[in-house]
Amino acid sequence: MSTTAPYILILSFFPVEIASNLKPLKILEVAMEIALPKSTLDQIAEKFGPERAQHAAMSTSVGGIGPLLRERIMEQGDQGLEMVGVSLLYESVWIQKWQEWEQVILEERHIVDVLRKVMTPTNLDFELTLFDGRAVNVKVWELAYGKAKVYFLDVPEVSDTVYPGPKDAPVGTSNPYAWSHVHRLKQSWLIGRGALTLCKKLNWQPDVVVLSETPTLFTHHKLVRDPFQSDEFFSKTKYVFNDHTPLEYAHPVWDPYTLEMVKVDTAIYTKMPAWNSHKMTLDVTSLLVGFCDGVYGVAKKHGEVMRTMPSLRPYSEKIQFVTNGVRVEDWQAPEFKTAEKMADADLLALKDAKRKDLLEWAWRRFRLWPTWAQQARKKKVVLWTRRITPYKRLDILSKVLHHAEMRKRFLTLDLVMFVGGRIHQQDNHAQDIVYDLLDTLAHDAEAVERVIFIDNFNVWEAPLLYQGADGAIMLADDTREASATGFMKAQMNGGAVIATEDGAIPEFVHAVRRQPLKSLMPTEVPDAEASAINGFHVPYVKGEPTMYGFLEALEDFCTTMKDPQKAAAVMRMALKETDKVSVARTARETKALYEQILYGSPEPGLAA
């Protein structure tokens, strides 16, 4: 992929002897979704039952950004930064309700009463004036995230559900689409201006404010015309924009009506490339990239994609990257920490034991039959557990099962596949993909035993899945995935990765490769040093994965993992990436980025 500037990743530049004399950096992380800590979810399960823990876990985390923010905040706190997070406390959550006819429907469930009982009330409540002039009372709840603190802003009439859409509009609303647009803006205003108000209530002046994704834009005190715009309290604060997706829906374009409604300062945006004077529209992502003091993507390739986007090209030299990571303490089974010292037989036996635990749990959790776990014991387990949206290409599995020859080859594979993920209540295309897959399975007595749908996939239960799985799938159309973190969770538990080369995959996955569409029939695995691979490549054809390339990668995976020596070698190569995919590495690199922005670098542009 061509770029207009070399990528930049500053690892370290600030003299240790000087940095050690400074007070800890004060970092404010603001995000629409921050997953709850495991300890909190365990507490909910103990008090209210596992189903409520599932729902609570989903209420603050739609996709990978929820766990990512949770773990980044905790790790940065552990590494000595003074961390504060701010998010919203949501009233309800959309769950996947299982039906007797082997289908799921989306259903809204009230969850806030449970959440309030496990959070700590504070004396930090305040009144906030929204952009429409209406004042709302904001109740503030606190939750410990290791050494860090996260505050949840509670305004029932505004923070009803994360990323609301037309289906969330009150009954009788004349234009649900207009309602959802304005309501999302109110949530953005609440989290942004609310975070600033909270800082002043705490008398806590952040050195750096991190805005994760565009809905947090109102946290930048200078952007809109209100008393915060000239507030000296934030005069020394630096702002960092952390983009998490290259997709259109996350890069909004606003019309003059919206801009005037939310009081964005005209004097700022009309001077910037983000403003299209011909169409009279503002690219919000471009605005933030240009106006913030620093900006970074969440993988090397994501940074490259950002720099080549037409609206961001003027800022190509400014855009850096820090690749996402996951918290070892949350995701890796403790037994794998000493895997390097294990003999091959012991390593394989450990994975076998974890797989057994997973299968024993799965047949109860996913409404299967007792003998299923026994039947699946000798098979490898592969996860396809990602937020479900069209560009992540779950539709390819349905295509395989609908194609007679492909289906036959798939059913000869010695594996069981768990499939699941969050479906947004407004994403009709994603819902159609799931409904088609479930309908296919309902009419296929063989496939239904091999493809198991996970309803309500959530951050609380997910570690058991990753610890027991032999492999994980990560498909995406080319340049559409920002990072992905699920495959990292599999790797630190010895799991192989079956993936396209998007997001962070090229940084950590060393895969067996084939030429696209090499064969429609099973072939031998290409020659490769088993000691040098930890994954299986799904090639792109015109920027998209195909069912042929996907099936061949699964066949390569199964062939390799049948050989104990090769399977152990693949596991070791996966485990070898643990330090690289750890959020500890992410936290170190983000700290270096903050220091660069605050203090400058003696050698700016020094590549890692």
PLY file of the C-alpha trace (Angstrom):
ply
format ascii 1.0
element vertex 608
property float x
property float y
property float z
element edge 607
property int vertex1
property int vertex2
end_header
0.00 0.00 0.00
1.40 3.40 -0.93
1.55 6.17 1.62
2.36 9.84 1.50
4.73 9.66 4.47
6.65 7.04 6.40
4.84 5.77 9.45
6.09 7.03 12.77
6.14 5.18 16.07
8.05 6.87 18.85
9.11 4.29 21.44
11.38 6.33 23.66
13.13 9.63 23.44
12.70 11.43 26.73
15.73 11.18 29.02
15.00 8.74 31.82
16.77 10.85 34.41
14.56 13.85 33.58
11.31 11.89 33.20
11.85 10.22 36.58
11.80 13.62 38.31
8.44 14.57 36.84
5.11 14.01 38.52
3.06 11.17 36.99
1.28 12.24 33.85
-2.42 12.86 34.32
-4.29 11.11 31.51
-8.04 11.36 30.90
-9.52 8.61 28.68
-12.98 9.41 27.30
-14.98 6.78 25.42
-18.59 5.85 24.74
-17.85 2.28 25.81
-15.48 1.03 28.50
-15.96 -2.61 29.45
-16.50 -3.42 33.12
-13.67 -5.10 35.08
-13.88 -8.86 35.53
-14.13 -8.44 39.30
-17.26 -6.31 38.87
-18.85 -8.79 36.46
-18.04 -11.65 38.87
-19.77 -9.69 41.61
-22.87 -9.23 39.44
-22.91 -12.96 38.63
-22.69 -13.84 42.31
-25.45 -11.44 43.37
-27.81 -11.54 40.39
-26.89 -14.62 38.35
-24.79 -15.32 35.24
-27.40 -14.07 32.77
-27.35 -10.61 34.33
-23.54 -10.66 34.23
-23.73 -11.38 30.50
-26.11 -8.47 29.96
-24.04 -6.10 32.13
-20.92 -7.05 30.18
-22.66 -6.21 26.91
-24.13 -2.91 28.13
-20.78 -1.09 28.13
-19.06 -2.92 25.28
-20.38 -3.24 21.75
-17.15 -4.37 20.12
-13.43 -4.67 20.77
-12.99 -1.06 21.87
-14.78 -1.71 25.19
-12.30 -4.32 26.49
-9.42 -2.42 24.87
-10.19 0.77 26.81
-10.72 -1.16 30.04
-7.35 -2.85 29.74
-5.46 0.18 28.45
-6.69 2.26 31.39
-5.75 -0.43 33.92
-2.31 -1.04 32.44
-1.43 2.63 32.16
-2.38 2.99 35.82
-0.14 0.04 36.70
2.73 1.69 34.79
2.57 4.82 36.92
0.31 7.17 34.99
-2.45 8.94 36.91
-5.42 7.56 34.99
-9.05 8.67 34.96
-11.66 7.32 32.56
-15.09 8.75 31.76
-17.97 6.97 30.06
-21.78 6.83 30.29
-23.93 4.58 32.46
-26.48 3.08 30.10
-30.04 2.24 31.09
-30.55 -0.76 28.83
-28.82 -3.23 26.54
-29.84 -5.08 23.39
-29.45 -8.83 23.90
-29.86 -11.81 21.58
-32.87 -13.78 22.80
-32.86 -17.44 21.73
-36.11 -18.78 20.27
-37.50 -22.32 20.41
-37.32 -22.57 16.62
-33.50 -22.22 16.73
-33.33 -18.54 15.90
-32.43 -15.37 17.75
-34.15 -12.02 17.98
-32.79 -8.80 19.42
-34.52 -7.64 22.57
-33.90 -4.62 24.80
-33.33 -5.34 28.51
-33.11 -2.93 31.46
-29.76 -3.31 33.23
-28.92 -0.03 34.99
-30.41 -1.04 38.37
-27.93 -3.92 38.56
-25.02 -1.69 37.57
-25.86 0.94 40.18
-25.68 -1.70 42.90
-22.06 -2.58 42.12
-20.77 0.95 41.56
-19.81 3.50 44.19
-21.91 6.68 44.41
-19.95 9.92 44.66
-20.49 13.49 45.84
-19.53 14.72 42.38
-23.05 15.08 40.91
-23.58 18.21 38.82
-25.97 20.02 36.52
-25.06 20.23 32.84
-26.61 22.43 30.17
-27.06 20.59 26.86
-26.62 22.27 23.48
-30.38 22.83 23.26
-30.30 24.94 26.45
-31.95 22.29 28.63
-30.28 21.54 31.96
-29.97 17.93 33.15
-28.86 16.50 36.48
-25.83 14.24 36.13
-25.27 11.57 38.77
-21.66 10.35 38.92
-20.68 6.78 39.79
-17.16 5.53 40.41
-15.55 2.16 39.73
-11.98 1.05 40.41
-9.99 -0.20 37.43
-6.91 -1.43 39.24
-5.01 1.71 40.29
-7.11 3.84 37.94
-10.63 5.21 38.34
-13.46 5.31 35.83
-16.44 7.60 36.33
-19.81 6.79 34.77
-22.18 9.67 34.02
-25.81 8.76 34.69
-28.61 10.75 33.00
-31.49 8.33 32.30
-33.21 10.47 29.66
-29.96 10.76 27.67
-27.82 7.69 28.45
-30.49 5.13 27.62
-28.41 2.73 25.45
-25.03 2.79 23.76
-25.13 4.06 20.15
-28.92 4.50 19.97
-30.74 4.24 16.66
-34.27 4.63 15.30
-35.42 1.47 17.11
-34.59 3.16 20.41
-36.87 6.13 19.74
-39.84 6.60 22.09
-43.13 5.18 20.87
-44.93 7.65 18.65
-41.81 9.55 17.55
-42.67 11.08 14.16
-39.16 10.77 12.72
-37.11 8.10 14.54
-34.07 8.70 12.30
-33.92 12.41 13.14
-34.48 11.55 16.80
-31.58 9.09 16.88
-29.25 11.62 15.20
-30.01 14.30 17.78
-29.98 11.82 20.65
-26.52 10.57 19.76
-25.34 14.18 19.71
-26.78 14.66 23.20
-24.85 11.63 24.41
-21.68 13.03 22.82
-22.27 16.38 24.49
-22.94 14.70 27.84
-19.76 12.64 27.79
-17.62 15.50 26.43
-18.79 18.54 28.36
-19.59 16.23 31.29
-15.99 15.01 31.42
-14.75 18.62 31.51
-17.19 19.49 34.30
-16.07 16.43 36.25
-12.41 17.43 35.98
-13.23 20.81 37.49
-15.30 19.20 40.25
-12.29 17.03 41.07
-9.90 20.00 40.66
-7.92 17.62 38.47
-6.19 19.18 35.47
-5.34 16.51 32.87
-2.09 16.73 31.00
-3.50 14.70 28.11
-7.09 13.96 27.12
-7.54 10.96 24.83
-10.62 11.10 22.60
-11.44 7.60 21.38
-13.53 7.81 18.20
-15.49 10.80 16.96
-18.46 10.77 19.43
-16.08 12.09 22.11
-15.27 15.27 20.18
-17.03 17.61 22.63
-14.38 16.80 25.24
-12.07 19.21 23.39
-12.83 22.39 25.32
-12.09 24.77 22.42
-14.34 23.24 19.77
-17.73 24.70 20.68
-19.07 28.06 21.73
-19.76 27.78 25.46
-18.02 28.86 28.71
-15.53 25.99 28.48
-14.07 27.34 25.24
-11.97 29.97 27.00
-11.61 28.19 30.34
-8.02 28.63 31.63
-8.37 25.43 33.66
-7.63 23.46 30.44
-5.16 25.90 28.90
-2.21 23.51 29.25
-4.11 20.33 28.37
-3.14 18.48 25.20
-5.65 16.50 23.17
-5.03 13.21 21.39
-7.48 11.67 18.93
-7.43 7.85 18.86
-9.21 6.56 15.76
-10.45 2.97 15.94
-12.00 2.30 12.55
-11.55 3.41 8.93
-15.24 2.90 8.13
-17.67 5.55 6.91
-20.20 5.13 9.71
-17.52 6.07 12.26
-16.34 9.08 10.22
-19.45 11.31 10.20
-20.01 14.27 7.92
-22.17 17.07 9.34
-24.35 19.60 7.58
-24.67 23.28 8.59
-27.86 22.58 10.56
-26.07 20.05 12.79
-23.02 22.28 13.18
-25.13 25.21 14.32
-27.25 23.02 16.59
-24.22 21.77 18.56
-22.47 25.16 18.50
-19.25 24.10 16.73
-17.14 27.23 16.35
-17.32 28.37 12.72
-14.04 30.23 13.03
-12.25 26.92 13.63
-13.58 24.59 10.96
-13.98 26.93 7.97
-10.19 27.34 7.89
-9.51 23.62 7.79
-9.44 20.97 5.01
-12.28 19.23 6.87
-14.68 21.92 5.62
-16.16 21.46 2.14
-17.30 24.95 1.20
-18.97 23.69 -1.98
-21.13 21.07 -0.27
-21.25 22.99 3.02
-20.30 19.91 5.03
-17.74 19.13 7.73
-15.78 15.88 7.97
-15.66 15.39 11.76
-12.77 12.91 11.69
-10.66 15.27 9.60
-11.56 18.10 11.99
-10.32 16.12 15.01
-7.18 14.89 13.28
-6.30 18.46 12.33
-7.36 20.19 15.55
-6.01 17.77 18.18
-2.39 17.93 19.29
-1.74 14.30 18.41
-3.46 11.49 16.53
-2.85 7.80 16.14
-4.34 4.70 14.60
-4.41 1.32 16.34
-2.19 -0.79 14.05
0.60 -0.14 11.57
-1.66 -0.83 8.60
-4.45 1.27 10.10
-2.06 4.21 10.32
-1.17 3.69 6.66
-4.85 3.55 5.70
-5.57 6.76 7.61
-2.74 8.58 5.87
-4.08 7.64 2.43
-7.71 8.62 3.11
-8.47 11.71 0.99
-9.90 13.68 3.91
-6.87 12.91 6.13
-4.11 13.17 3.55
-3.23 16.78 4.53
-2.22 15.43 7.95
-0.25 12.39 6.79
2.93 13.40 8.63
0.97 13.95 11.86
-0.73 10.54 11.98
1.12 7.95 14.04
0.14 4.51 15.26
0.24 2.45 18.43
-0.94 -1.10 17.87
-3.63 -2.37 20.23
-2.91 -5.03 22.81
-4.81 -7.15 25.34
-4.29 -7.69 29.06
-2.52 -10.94 29.86
-4.10 -11.10 33.32
-7.58 -10.99 31.81
-7.15 -13.34 28.86
-4.31 -15.82 29.27
-4.83 -19.01 31.27
-2.23 -18.91 34.08
-0.87 -22.33 33.10
0.34 -20.95 29.76
2.72 -18.52 31.49
5.25 -21.35 31.93
4.60 -22.98 28.56
8.14 -22.34 27.30
9.47 -24.85 29.82
6.97 -27.58 28.93
7.70 -30.60 26.79
5.59 -30.90 23.65
3.44 -33.63 25.17
2.72 -31.52 28.26
1.88 -28.46 26.19
-0.58 -30.42 24.04
-2.05 -32.03 27.16
-2.63 -28.58 28.68
-4.49 -27.39 25.60
-6.50 -30.62 25.59
-7.53 -30.02 29.20
-8.56 -26.44 28.45
-10.51 -27.62 25.38
-12.32 -30.19 27.56
-13.29 -27.47 30.06
-14.61 -25.34 27.20
-16.70 -28.12 25.68
-18.15 -29.14 29.04
-19.21 -25.56 29.66
-20.41 -24.98 26.10
-23.00 -27.75 25.86
-24.83 -26.31 28.85
-24.41 -22.66 27.95
-25.50 -23.01 24.30
-28.41 -25.43 24.77
-26.71 -28.46 23.23
-27.10 -32.12 24.19
-24.88 -33.95 26.74
-23.34 -36.33 24.21
-22.26 -33.43 21.99
-19.29 -32.59 24.21
-18.11 -36.21 24.04
-18.48 -36.28 20.25
-16.48 -33.05 19.93
-13.65 -34.09 22.27
-11.31 -35.31 19.52
-11.92 -32.31 17.26
-10.12 -28.99 17.18
-12.08 -25.95 18.31
-11.99 -22.77 16.21
-13.56 -19.44 17.21
-15.23 -16.98 14.90
-16.18 -14.53 17.62
-16.22 -10.93 16.45
-18.65 -8.06 16.33
-20.96 -9.05 13.50
-21.02 -6.55 10.68
-20.85 -7.07 6.90
-17.18 -6.18 6.34
-16.08 -8.87 8.84
-17.45 -11.40 6.32
-19.35 -13.97 8.36
-21.43 -14.40 5.20
-18.57 -16.53 3.79
-19.46 -19.36 6.17
-23.03 -19.45 4.85
-21.68 -19.50 1.30
-19.52 -22.52 2.15
-22.51 -24.38 3.60
-24.72 -23.51 0.62
-22.14 -24.77 -1.91
-22.39 -28.57 -2.25
-18.69 -29.25 -2.86
-17.50 -26.67 -0.31
-19.92 -28.01 2.31
-18.65 -31.56 1.76
-15.06 -30.45 2.24
-15.96 -28.42 5.33
-17.70 -31.37 6.99
-14.65 -33.58 6.47
-12.59 -31.18 8.57
-11.81 -32.39 12.05
-13.07 -29.27 13.81
-15.92 -27.61 15.67
-16.51 -23.92 15.09
-18.03 -21.48 17.60
-19.58 -18.44 15.91
-20.93 -15.35 17.61
-20.67 -11.67 18.29
-22.54 -8.48 19.02
-25.15 -7.38 16.48
-26.14 -3.72 16.54
-29.88 -3.26 16.73
-29.89 -1.02 13.64
-27.64 -3.17 11.44
-30.21 -5.01 9.32
-27.54 -6.40 6.98
-25.69 -8.01 9.89
-28.93 -9.43 11.24
-29.70 -10.93 7.82
-26.27 -12.62 7.79
-26.95 -14.23 11.18
-30.51 -15.24 10.34
-29.36 -16.83 7.08
-26.65 -18.80 8.86
-29.00 -19.99 11.60
-31.66 -20.96 9.07
-29.05 -22.93 7.12
-27.93 -24.76 10.25
-31.53 -25.52 11.28
-31.95 -27.48 8.03
-28.55 -29.20 8.05
-28.33 -32.02 10.59
-24.58 -32.48 10.06
-23.51 -28.85 10.01
-25.50 -27.96 13.13
-23.22 -30.25 15.16
-20.11 -28.56 13.78
-21.07 -24.87 13.80
-22.29 -23.64 17.18
-23.82 -20.19 17.44
-22.87 -18.23 20.57
-25.67 -15.90 21.56
-24.78 -12.84 23.66
-21.02 -13.17 23.22
-19.57 -11.00 25.96
-16.34 -9.95 27.65
-17.16 -11.81 30.90
-17.43 -15.30 29.38
-15.01 -14.83 26.49
-11.75 -15.77 28.31
-12.92 -19.38 28.68
-13.48 -19.57 24.93
-10.07 -18.19 24.02
-8.25 -20.33 26.58
-9.79 -23.55 25.24
-9.73 -22.87 21.51
-7.13 -24.25 19.11
-7.58 -21.43 16.62
-9.31 -18.12 15.93
-10.61 -16.58 12.70
-10.11 -12.94 11.70
-11.57 -12.06 8.30
-12.18 -8.58 6.94
-12.37 -6.87 3.59
-9.04 -5.25 2.78
-8.30 -2.01 4.74
-11.58 -2.23 6.67
-10.27 -3.65 9.95
-8.46 -1.16 12.18
-6.79 -3.67 14.48
-8.80 -6.62 15.90
-7.82 -8.00 19.30
-9.62 -11.36 19.43
-6.81 -13.14 17.61
-4.35 -11.74 20.17
-6.35 -13.37 22.97
-6.12 -16.68 21.15
-2.39 -16.32 20.52
-1.49 -15.86 24.17
-3.29 -19.14 24.83
-1.43 -21.02 22.10
-4.14 -20.60 19.48
-3.36 -20.49 15.77
-4.85 -17.67 13.67
-6.78 -18.14 10.41
-6.85 -14.67 8.90
-6.67 -12.15 6.12
-3.85 -9.60 6.24
-5.68 -6.64 7.69
-5.58 -4.70 10.93
-2.80 -5.87 13.25
-2.55 -9.34 11.69
0.60 -8.58 9.61
2.44 -7.56 12.78
1.95 -10.76 14.76
0.82 -13.62 12.50
3.34 -15.61 10.46
1.20 -17.77 8.24
1.18 -20.68 5.83
0.33 -19.19 2.44
-1.20 -20.35 -0.82
-1.90 -18.63 -4.08
-5.50 -17.37 -4.34
-7.89 -19.94 -5.81
-5.08 -22.45 -6.22
-7.40 -25.42 -5.99
-11.01 -26.36 -5.51
-10.00 -29.73 -4.12
-8.04 -30.61 -0.97
-4.28 -30.40 -1.45
-1.19 -30.88 0.64
-0.22 -28.05 2.94
2.43 -25.89 1.23
5.98 -26.50 2.37
6.66 -24.41 5.46
8.71 -24.64 8.56
6.20 -25.55 11.24
8.54 -23.98 13.79
8.14 -20.61 12.06
4.36 -20.32 11.69
1.50 -19.46 14.01
-1.25 -18.90 11.47
-2.92 -19.75 8.18
-3.39 -17.13 5.51
-6.70 -16.34 3.82
-5.76 -14.42 0.64
-7.57 -11.45 -0.87
-9.09 -11.56 -4.33
-9.87 -8.01 -5.46
-9.77 -6.88 -1.85
-12.09 -9.55 -0.47
-11.63 -12.99 1.11
-13.35 -15.84 -0.74
-14.92 -19.07 0.47
-12.26 -20.98 -1.47
-9.35 -19.26 0.22
-11.05 -19.52 3.59
-11.71 -23.24 3.23
-8.15 -23.94 2.08
-6.81 -22.11 5.16
-9.04 -24.25 7.39
-7.77 -27.39 5.64
-4.17 -26.30 6.15
-4.93 -25.65 9.80
-6.48 -29.09 10.33
-3.71 -30.92 8.47
-1.00 -29.17 10.47
-2.69 -29.56 13.85
-3.15 -33.32 13.38
0.62 -33.73 13.62
1.57 -33.45 17.34
5.04 -32.12 16.61
3.77 -29.46 14.20
0.84 -28.60 16.49
3.17 -28.01 19.43
5.44 -25.87 17.26
2.50 -23.73 16.11
1.39 -23.29 19.72
4.88 -22.20 20.77
5.06 -19.65 17.96
1.65 -18.30 19.00
2.68 -18.05 22.64
5.92 -16.35 21.58
3.88 -13.31 20.54
2.46 -12.77 24.04
4.72 -9.87 25.00
4.12 -8.19 21.65
0.31 -8.45 21.80
0.20 -7.50 25.48
-1.42 -4.21 26.41
1.68 -3.59 28.54
3.55 -2.94 25.29
0.67 -0.74 24.09
0.77 1.29 27.31
4.51 1.87 27.06
4.17 3.15 23.50
1.20 5.41 24.29
3.14 6.88 27.22
6.02 7.67 24.85
3.53 9.31 22.50
2.12 11.45 25.32
5.64 12.54 26.30
6.44 13.45 22.72
3.32 15.62 22.49
3.90 17.27 25.87
7.65 17.80 25.79
8.71 17.38 22.20
11.32 14.99 20.86
14.97 15.82 20.31
14.75 13.71 17.14
11.20 14.04 15.82
10.23 11.40 13.30
12.60 8.80 14.72
11.09 5.50 13.56
11.03 2.45 15.82
0 1
1 2
2 3
3 4
4 5
5 6
6 7
7 8
8 9
9 10
10 11
11 12
12 13
13 14
14 15
15 16
16 17
17 18
18 19
19 20
20 21
21 22
22 23
23 24
24 25
25 26
26 27
27 28
28 29
29 30
30 31
31 32
32 33
33 34
34 35
35 36
36 37
37 38
38 39
39 40
40 41
41 42
42 43
43 44
44 45
45 46
46 47
47 48
48 49
49 50
50 51
51 52
52 53
53 54
54 55
55 56
56 57
57 58
58 59
59 60
60 61
61 62
62 63
63 64
64 65
65 66
66 67
67 68
68 69
69 70
70 71
71 72
72 73
73 74
74 75
75 76
76 77
77 78
78 79
79 80
80 81
81 82
82 83
83 84
84 85
85 86
86 87
87 88
88 89
89 90
90 91
91 92
92 93
93 94
94 95
95 96
96 97
97 98
98 99
99 100
100 101
101 102
102 103
103 104
104 105
105 106
106 107
107 108
108 109
109 110
110 111
111 112
112 113
113 114
114 115
115 116
116 117
117 118
118 119
119 120
120 121
121 122
122 123
123 124
124 125
125 126
126 127
127 128
128 129
129 130
130 131
131 132
132 133
133 134
134 135
135 136
136 137
137 138
138 139
139 140
140 141
141 142
142 143
143 144
144 145
145 146
146 147
147 148
148 149
149 150
150 151
151 152
152 153
153 154
154 155
155 156
156 157
157 158
158 159
159 160
160 161
161 162
162 163
163 164
164 165
165 166
166 167
167 168
168 169
169 170
170 171
171 172
172 173
173 174
174 175
175 176
176 177
177 178
178 179
179 180
180 181
181 182
182 183
183 184
184 185
185 186
186 187
187 188
188 189
189 190
190 191
191 192
192 193
193 194
194 195
195 196
196 197
197 198
198 199
199 200
200 201
201 202
202 203
203 204
204 205
205 206
206 207
207 208
208 209
209 210
210 211
211 212
212 213
213 214
214 215
215 216
216 217
217 218
218 219
219 220
220 221
221 222
222 223
223 224
224 225
225 226
226 227
227 228
228 229
229 230
230 231
231 232
232 233
233 234
234 235
235 236
236 237
237 238
238 239
239 240
240 241
241 242
242 243
243 244
244 245
245 246
246 247
247 248
248 249
249 250
250 251
251 252
252 253
253 254
254 255
255 256
256 257
257 258
258 259
259 260
260 261
261 262
262 263
263 264
264 265
265 266
266 267
267 268
268 269
269 270
270 271
271 272
272 273
273 274
274 275
275 276
276 277
277 278
278 279
279 280
280 281
281 282
282 283
283 284
284 285
285 286
286 287
287 288
288 289
289 290
290 291
291 292
292 293
293 294
294 295
295 296
296 297
297 298
298 299
299 300
300 301
301 302
302 303
303 304
304 305
305 306
306 307
307 308
308 309
309 310
310 311
311 312
312 313
313 314
314 315
315 316
316 317
317 318
318 319
319 320
320 321
321 322
322 323
323 324
324 325
325 326
326 327
327 328
328 329
329 330
330 331
331 332
332 333
333 334
334 335
335 336
336 337
337 338
338 339
339 340
340 341
341 342
342 343
343 344
344 345
345 346
346 347
347 348
348 349
349 350
350 351
351 352
352 353
353 354
354 355
355 356
356 357
357 358
358 359
359 360
360 361
361 362
362 363
363 364
364 365
365 366
366 367
367 368
368 369
369 370
370 371
371 372
372 373
373 374
374 375
375 376
376 377
377 378
378 379
379 380
380 381
381 382
382 383
383 384
384 385
385 386
386 387
387 388
388 389
389 390
390 391
391 392
392 393
393 394
394 395
395 396
396 397
397 398
398 399
399 400
400 401
401 402
402 403
403 404
404 405
405 406
406 407
407 408
408 409
409 410
410 411
411 412
412 413
413 414
414 415
415 416
416 417
417 418
418 419
419 420
420 421
421 422
422 423
423 424
424 425
425 426
426 427
427 428
428 429
429 430
430 431
431 432
432 433
433 434
434 435
435 436
436 437
437 438
438 439
439 440
440 441
441 442
442 443
443 444
444 445
445 446
446 447
447 448
448 449
449 450
450 451
451 452
452 453
453 454
454 455
455 456
456 457
457 458
458 459
459 460
460 461
461 462
462 463
463 464
464 465
465 466
466 467
467 468
468 469
469 470
470 471
471 472
472 473
473 474
474 475
475 476
476 477
477 478
478 479
479 480
480 481
481 482
482 483
483 484
484 485
485 486
486 487
487 488
488 489
489 490
490 491
491 492
492 493
493 494
494 495
495 496
496 497
497 498
498 499
499 500
500 501
501 502
502 503
503 504
504 505
505 506
506 507
507 508
508 509
509 510
510 511
511 512
512 513
513 514
514 515
515 516
516 517
517 518
518 519
519 520
520 521
521 522
522 523
523 524
524 525
525 526
526 527
527 528
528 529
529 530
530 531
531 532
532 533
533 534
534 535
535 536
536 537
537 538
538 539
539 540
540 541
541 542
542 543
543 544
544 545
545 546
546 547
547 548
548 549
549 550
550 551
551 552
552 553
553 554
554 555
555 556
556 557
557 558
558 559
559 560
560 561
561 562
562 563
563 564
564 565
565 566
566 567
567 568
568 569
569 570
570 571
571 572
572 573
573 574
574 575
575 576
576 577
577 578
578 579
579 580
580 581
581 582
582 583
583 584
584 585
585 586
586 587
587 588
588 589
589 590
590 591
591 592
592 593
593 594
594 595
595 596
596 597
597 598
598 599
599 600
600 601
601 602
602 603
603 604
604 605
605 606
606 607
